[in-house]
């Protein structure tokens, strides 16, 4: 009688990621999620980051961007979750090296899973802040978790140049000082994982995941890493988890790694340091093979509402109607916040006063524009000619006055129009135009960007406003 083939046990893991920092985390998360037969990704925890090329982004804002980006990737894989049982968890909104010392959802999730699982891998693709904080609060989980970290430069250097180390040296030192299993994937080895837009697009099969990765790669520009070439560092730890036998590592003394003062660590403490990797083609081929096999999940597109972006309108800056110093800074931030929330195939209703119309080429989503007073001033008596021009630019549709949405979108019939004075009499209205005064009126609510952190409003948020409209609305009607 033939023996049953023993099924290989899945690796239970968390991905700890600063996914909105650059773009390599998106590749790594997609790599892990595409190998569901071997890897069981239980959660994504969001690591803090602060980078000079995103000067106006706080750590908290960056984490919100990461949440939106992680949500988008999970949707591509058909992974569903709820507010009560989330998949993505906000982490530390400060660094231990700057005095941060607090619980948060990511840290609590790490602790709870570590206590529940016999063995829990944590792939850290950014700073070690979240895991160090979890170990500080619950040191006993050290026996249950195995950390694989993308960080440090060559250990022979006197000073690491790696940003994942330098941003939070205290977190790094606390991990080294603990007795937790710690594998370091040095960034100098990961520099082998280089590709280009041209190479990547030639070697992918058409599916939702590969199309998305190609789109973010072609848009990414960062100092010297441009001209369509990018180092995809963070696939390294995932490749190591999947193919350990192809890598060579060495157990080294903590003193070799420690570069920042005296740190006390347990006697006999050793760190697993990866010394050699397979040929670049092995890792890259394994990654491409994995993402090329992903099945498309046709989830319902999200719907968003927004108004009064006023792209390119310098008067808004000069009159201090927006919290930006220049019109260039305003436009850059508006585009960034839009694209961080809206996916390529999501539906957006822009309810007037768009601004520089060519900006539509930089924005995600299928955009319907409902004309505001600025658009009406531009087209005068030739609406059809104006509409034809906008459709050519990339708008999906252009509406001259207002339009109704049936209840399939928001659960009840609503009217979309730019000015609140034109609100519907037979249903609630979503409007814009007014940059101050009340957000909510008895007849509807305002989606002007100044009320919503300069970003579109999701259908879920819109439903919330509609639900509470009658009980919380200001009955004084303003006219615009």
C-alpha positions in Angstrom: 0.0 0.0 0.0 1.4 3.3 -1.1 2.2 5.8 1.7 0.3 9.1 1.7 2.4 12.0 0.7 2.6 14.3 3.8 1.4 17.8 3.0 3.9 20.4 3.8 2.8 22.7 6.6 2.1 26.3 5.6 4.3 29.0 7.0 2.1 31.2 9.2 3.3 34.8 8.9 2.7 38.6 9.3 4.0 41.1 6.8 5.2 44.3 8.6 5.4 46.9 5.9 5.8 50.6 5.1 4.0 50.0 1.9 3.4 53.6 0.9 7.1 54.5 1.3 8.2 53.4 -2.2 6.9 50.5 -4.4 9.0 47.4 -3.6 6.7 46.5 -0.7 3.8 46.1 -3.1 5.9 43.6 -5.1 6.8 41.7 -1.9 3.2 41.5 -0.6 2.0 40.4 -4.0 4.7 37.7 -4.0 3.6 36.4 -0.6 -0.1 36.4 -1.4 0.5 34.7 -4.7 2.0 31.7 -2.9 -1.0 30.8 -0.7 -0.2 27.0 -0.9 3.0 27.7 1.1 2.5 31.0 2.9 -0.5 31.8 5.1 -0.4 35.6 5.5 -2.4 36.3 8.6 -2.1 40.1 8.7 -0.4 43.1 7.4 0.9 45.5 10.1 1.9 49.0 9.1 5.4 50.3 10.0 6.2 53.9 10.4 8.2 55.9 7.9 9.4 59.4 7.3 11.2 60.3 4.1 12.6 63.6 2.9 11.1 63.4 -0.6 7.6 63.4 1.0 8.3 66.5 3.1 4.7 67.3 4.0 3.7 63.8 5.2 3.6 63.1 8.9 4.2 59.5 10.1 0.4 59.2 10.7 -0.4 60.5 7.2 2.1 58.0 5.7 0.5 55.2 7.6 -3.0 56.2 6.3 -1.5 56.1 2.8 -0.1 52.6 3.5 -3.5 51.4 4.7 -5.1 52.6 1.4 -2.3 50.9 -0.6 -2.5 47.6 1.3 -6.3 47.6 0.9 -5.9 48.0 -2.8 -3.5 45.0 -3.1 -5.8 42.8 -1.0 -8.7 43.6 -3.2 -6.6 42.5 -6.2 -6.3 39.1 -4.5 -10.0 38.9 -3.6 -9.2 39.0 0.2 -12.2 40.2 2.1 -12.4 41.5 5.6 -14.4 43.8 7.8 -13.9 46.7 10.2 -14.5 44.2 13.1 -12.1 41.7 11.7 -9.5 43.7 9.8 -6.5 42.4 7.8 -4.5 45.6 8.0 -3.4 47.1 11.3 -2.1 50.6 12.1 1.3 50.4 13.8 3.5 52.8 15.8 3.1 56.4 14.7 6.5 57.3 16.0 10.0 55.7 16.4 11.3 54.1 19.6 14.5 56.2 19.0 12.3 59.3 19.4 10.7 58.1 22.6 7.6 56.3 21.2 6.3 53.8 23.8 2.7 52.8 23.4 0.3 50.0 22.3 -1.4 50.2 19.0 -3.5 47.8 16.8 -0.4 46.3 15.0 1.5 45.7 18.2 -1.6 44.1 19.8 -2.1 41.9 16.7 1.5 40.7 16.8 1.2 39.8 20.4 -2.1 38.0 20.1 -1.0 36.0 17.1 2.3 35.1 18.7 0.5 33.8 21.8 -1.9 31.8 19.6 0.5 30.3 17.0 3.2 27.6 17.7 5.5 29.4 15.3 4.9 32.8 13.7 7.2 34.4 11.1 7.3 38.2 10.7 8.7 39.6 7.5 9.8 43.2 8.4 10.1 45.3 5.3 10.7 48.6 7.0 11.9 49.6 10.5 11.7 47.1 13.3 9.6 49.5 15.4 6.4 47.4 15.7 8.1 44.1 16.5 10.4 45.8 19.1 7.4 47.4 20.7 5.6 44.1 20.9 8.6 42.4 22.5 8.9 45.4 25.0 5.3 44.9 26.1 5.2 41.0 26.0 8.8 39.7 26.1 7.6 36.1 26.4 6.5 36.0 22.8 10.2 36.0 21.8 10.1 32.2 21.9 7.2 32.1 19.4 8.2 34.4 16.6 10.9 34.4 13.9 11.8 37.7 12.4 13.2 38.1 8.9 14.2 41.7 8.3 15.2 43.6 5.2 17.9 45.9 6.6 21.5 46.8 7.4 24.2 47.2 4.9 27.4 45.1 4.7 28.3 44.2 8.3 32.0 44.9 7.5 31.2 48.6 7.1 31.9 50.8 10.2 28.5 52.5 9.8 25.4 51.1 8.2 23.9 53.3 5.5 20.6 51.4 5.4 17.5 53.6 6.2 15.5 50.7 7.9 18.3 50.7 10.5 19.0 54.4 10.8 15.4 55.5 11.2 15.0 53.5 14.5 18.3 52.3 15.9 16.7 51.7 19.3 14.2 49.2 17.8 17.1 47.4 16.1 19.2 47.3 19.3 16.2 45.9 21.3 15.7 43.1 18.8 19.4 42.2 19.0 19.3 42.4 22.8 16.4 40.0 23.0 16.6 36.2 22.5 14.1 36.3 19.5 15.0 34.4 16.3 16.4 37.1 14.1 17.4 36.7 10.4 18.9 39.7 8.6 18.6 40.0 4.8 21.2 42.7 4.1 20.2 45.4 1.7 23.5 45.2 -0.3 22.5 41.7 -1.4 19.0 42.8 -2.3 20.4 45.4 -4.7 20.7 42.5 -7.1 16.9 42.5 -7.5 16.9 45.2 -10.2 14.5 45.4 -13.1 13.2 47.9 -15.5 9.7 48.9 -16.8 10.7 47.4 -20.2 12.0 44.1 -18.7 9.1 43.7 -16.3 6.4 44.4 -18.9 7.9 41.9 -21.3 7.9 39.1 -18.8 4.4 39.4 -17.2 1.2 37.7 -18.1 -1.9 39.8 -18.1 -3.8 39.8 -14.8 -5.0 42.4 -12.4 -2.0 42.0 -10.1 0.7 42.3 -12.8 -1.1 45.2 -14.4 -1.1 47.1 -11.1 2.5 46.4 -10.4 3.5 47.5 -13.9 1.4 50.7 -13.5 3.0 51.8 -10.2 6.5 51.0 -11.5 6.1 53.1 -14.6 4.9 56.1 -12.4 7.6 55.9 -9.8 10.3 58.5 -9.9 12.9 59.0 -7.2 16.2 60.8 -7.6 18.7 58.5 -9.4 16.3 55.6 -9.5 14.4 56.8 -12.6 14.7 56.2 -16.3 12.3 53.3 -15.7 14.8 51.3 -13.6 14.0 50.2 -10.0 15.6 48.0 -7.3 12.9 45.7 -5.8 14.6 45.2 -2.4 11.7 43.7 -0.4 11.1 40.5 -2.4 14.2 39.3 -0.7 12.7 38.1 2.6 9.8 36.5 0.8 12.1 34.6 -1.5 14.2 33.5 1.5 11.1 32.1 3.2 10.0 30.2 0.1 13.5 28.9 -0.9 15.8 28.7 2.1 17.9 26.0 0.7 18.9 28.3 -2.2 20.4 30.9 0.3 23.6 30.7 2.4 23.6 32.2 5.9 25.9 32.3 8.8 25.2 32.6 12.6 27.2 35.6 13.8 27.8 37.3 17.1 25.7 40.4 17.9 28.8 42.5 18.3 29.4 42.3 14.5 26.0 43.9 13.9 25.9 46.4 16.7 27.2 49.8 15.6 25.5 52.1 18.2 27.0 51.9 21.6 26.9 49.2 24.3 24.0 46.8 24.1 23.5 44.0 26.6 22.4 40.7 25.0 21.9 37.2 26.3 25.0 34.9 26.6 25.4 32.8 23.5 23.2 35.1 21.4 23.6 34.6 17.6 22.0 36.4 14.6 21.3 34.6 11.4 22.9 36.7 8.7 22.3 35.9 5.0 25.7 35.9 3.2 24.9 34.8 -0.3 21.8 34.6 -2.5 20.9 32.6 -5.6 21.5 34.1 -8.9 19.3 37.1 -9.6 17.5 35.2 -12.3 16.4 32.5 -9.8 14.7 34.9 -7.4 13.3 37.0 -10.2 12.0 34.0 -12.2 10.3 32.6 -9.1 8.7 36.0 -8.3 7.4 36.4 -11.9 6.2 32.8 -12.1 4.2 33.4 -8.9 2.5 36.6 -9.8 1.8 35.5 -13.4 -0.4 32.6 -12.0 -2.6 34.8 -9.9 -6.3 34.5 -10.9 -8.3 37.6 -11.4 -10.9 38.5 -8.8 -13.6 40.7 -10.1 -14.6 42.7 -7.1 -17.1 45.5 -7.3 -15.4 48.7 -8.1 -15.4 51.3 -5.4 -17.2 54.6 -5.8 -16.0 58.0 -4.7 -17.2 61.6 -4.6 -15.2 64.9 -4.7 -15.5 68.5 -5.7 -13.6 71.8 -5.9 -10.1 70.4 -6.5 -9.2 73.6 -8.4 -6.0 72.1 -9.9 -3.6 74.7 -11.0 -5.5 77.7 -9.6 -2.9 79.9 -7.9 -5.5 82.2 -6.5 -6.5 79.6 -4.0 -2.9 79.6 -2.6 -2.5 83.4 -2.7 -5.7 83.9 -0.8 -4.7 81.2 1.7 -7.8 79.2 1.1 -5.7 76.0 1.1 -2.9 74.9 3.5 -0.2 74.8 0.8 2.6 77.2 0.1 2.6 77.0 -3.7 0.2 75.8 -6.4 2.8 73.1 -7.4 2.7 71.7 -3.8 -1.1 71.9 -3.8 -1.4 70.0 -7.1 1.1 67.4 -6.1 -0.6 66.7 -2.8 -4.1 66.6 -4.3 -3.0 64.0 -6.9 -1.1 61.9 -4.3 -4.1 61.9 -1.9 -6.5 61.0 -4.7 -4.4 58.2 -6.0 -3.8 56.8 -2.6 -7.5 56.2 -2.1 -8.8 55.6 -5.6 -7.8 52.5 -7.7 -7.4 52.5 -11.5 -10.8 51.0 -12.1 -12.8 52.7 -9.3 -15.6 55.2 -10.2 -15.3 58.9 -9.2 -18.0 61.5 -9.5 -16.3 64.9 -9.5 -19.0 67.5 -8.7 -17.5 70.6 -10.3 -14.7 73.1 -10.2 -12.0 70.6 -11.3 -9.3 73.1 -12.3 -6.6 72.4 -14.9 -8.4 69.7 -17.0 -5.2 68.0 -18.2 -4.6 66.8 -14.6 -7.2 64.1 -15.3 -4.3 62.2 -17.0 -2.5 61.8 -13.6 -5.5 60.6 -11.6 -6.7 57.1 -11.0 -10.3 56.1 -11.6 -13.0 56.4 -14.2 -14.0 60.0 -13.7 -17.4 61.6 -14.4 -17.4 65.4 -14.2 -20.5 67.3 -13.2 -19.9 70.8 -14.3 -19.4 73.6 -11.7 -19.4 77.3 -12.2 -15.8 77.3 -13.3 -16.5 74.8 -16.1 -19.6 76.7 -17.2 -17.5 79.9 -17.5 -15.1 78.0 -19.7 -17.5 76.4 -22.1 -20.0 79.3 -22.4 -22.6 78.3 -25.0 -20.6 75.4 -26.4 -21.1 72.6 -24.0 -20.9 69.8 -26.6 -17.6 71.1 -27.9 -16.3 71.3 -24.3 -17.6 67.7 -23.5 -15.9 66.3 -26.6 -12.6 67.9 -25.5 -12.8 66.4 -22.0 -13.7 62.9 -23.2 -10.6 63.1 -25.4 -8.5 64.0 -22.3 -9.7 61.0 -20.4 -13.0 61.8 -18.5 -15.5 59.0 -18.8 -18.5 61.4 -19.0 -19.3 65.1 -18.6 -22.7 66.2 -17.2 -23.8 69.8 -17.8 -26.0 70.4 -14.7 -26.8 67.6 -12.3 -27.5 63.8 -12.3 -29.4 61.2 -10.2 -27.8 58.1 -8.9 -30.2 55.2 -8.2 -30.2 53.4 -4.9 -27.9 50.6 -6.1 -24.9 52.9 -5.4 -25.6 54.3 -1.9 -28.7 52.5 -0.8 -31.0 55.3 -1.6 -31.6 57.6 -4.6 -29.4 60.8 -4.5 -28.9 63.8 -6.7 -25.4 65.2 -7.6 -25.0 68.9 -8.4 -22.4 71.5 -7.9 -24.2 74.3 -6.1 -26.3 73.5 -2.9 -28.9 76.0 -4.1 -29.7 73.6 -6.9 -30.5 70.7 -4.5 -33.2 68.1 -5.3 -36.6 68.3 -3.7 -37.4 64.6 -4.0 -34.2 63.0 -2.5 -30.9 63.9 -0.8 -28.2 65.9 -2.6 -24.5 65.5 -2.7 -23.0 68.9 -3.6 -19.8 71.0 -3.5 -19.1 74.7 -4.3 -19.0 75.9 -0.6 -15.6 75.8 0.9 -16.6 77.0 4.4 -19.8 76.9 6.6 -21.5 73.6 7.3 -20.5 70.2 6.0 -24.0 68.9 6.3 -27.4 70.4 5.6 -30.9 68.9 5.9 -31.1 68.3 2.2 -27.6 66.8 1.8 -23.9 67.0 2.4 -20.8 68.6 0.9 -17.9 66.8 -0.7 -15.7 69.8 -1.3 -12.1 68.7 -0.7 -11.5 71.3 2.1 -13.9 69.3 4.3 -12.3 65.9 3.6 -8.5 66.2 4.0 -8.2 67.1 0.3 -9.2 63.7 -0.9 -12.3 62.0 -2.4 -15.0 60.6 -0.2 -15.8 56.9 -0.4 -19.3 55.5 -0.9 -19.0 54.0 2.6 -18.4 57.4 4.1 -21.2 58.9 2.0 -23.6 56.2 3.3 -22.6 57.3 6.8 -23.5 60.9 6.1 -26.8 59.9 4.6 -27.7 57.7 7.5 -27.3 60.4 10.1 -28.3 63.4 7.9 -31.7 64.1 9.5 -30.5 63.9 13.1 -27.3 65.9 12.7 -28.0 68.4 9.9 -28.0 72.2 10.2 -31.5 73.2 9.1 -30.3 76.7 8.1 -30.0 76.5 4.3 -27.2 78.5 2.8 -27.2 79.6 -0.8 -24.1 79.6 -3.0 
